[in-house]
Amino acid sequence: MPAPAVVSSPTMSEVVSVRILNTAGQTIAEFDIQPGETIETRVNISGIYVVQSTDGHYTKKMAVK
């Protein structure tokens, strides 16, 4: 089973809405993250994902193995 996708917000100063997208652009998880919080989300298939704030200010690729 693949490892969880881990998203953290060590430098953010306010709550941010975040989504995790697969390579087809489909949202597989969506949640709000508090400043300093770490969230682990189970991903069923290993691969490359995109973590993106819903306001578009933050986008990062993530590999899940």
N, C-alpha and C positions, 0 to 999 in steps of 0.2 A: 504494500500500500504506500502511495506517495507521502512525503512529509507534508506537514501543514504549511500553508502560506502564512508568513509572519509579517505583519505591518506594524511599525512603531512610529511615534511622533515626538521624538525627543526635543525638537526645536520649535514646534508649533506653539502659538500663544492662544489659540482659540479652537473650538470644536470644528472639525472638518468632516464633511461627508465624502466617503471614499468608495470606489467600486473596483472590483477585480474583473478584468476582461480576458477572454481567451483570444487566440490568434484570429478567430473569425469575427471578433468584435462583439461577441455575446457577453453580457454581464453574468458572471457566475456567483458573485457575492457583492453585497452593498451594505455599508454600515457607517455609523458616525464614530469618529475616534476623538477622544479627549486629549488635551496636551499631556505629554509624558506617558501616554498609555501604549501598551503593546497588545495587539489582537492576533490570535492564531485562528486561521480558518482552514478547515479540512478541504482539500482539493482532491477529487477522485482520480484525476489523470495527471501523470507527470508531464511537464512541458514548460513552455515559455508563456508567461502571462504579463499583462500590463496592469499596474496599479495606478489609478488616476483619481485625483480629486474631482468632484462633480462640478466645481467652478472652473476647472481647466488650468489652475495655477501649478499643479504638480502632476507629473507623469514619470513613471519609472518602470523598466522591464524587470521581471523577476523570473527566475528559473526554479521550478519545483521538481525535485527528484524523488 
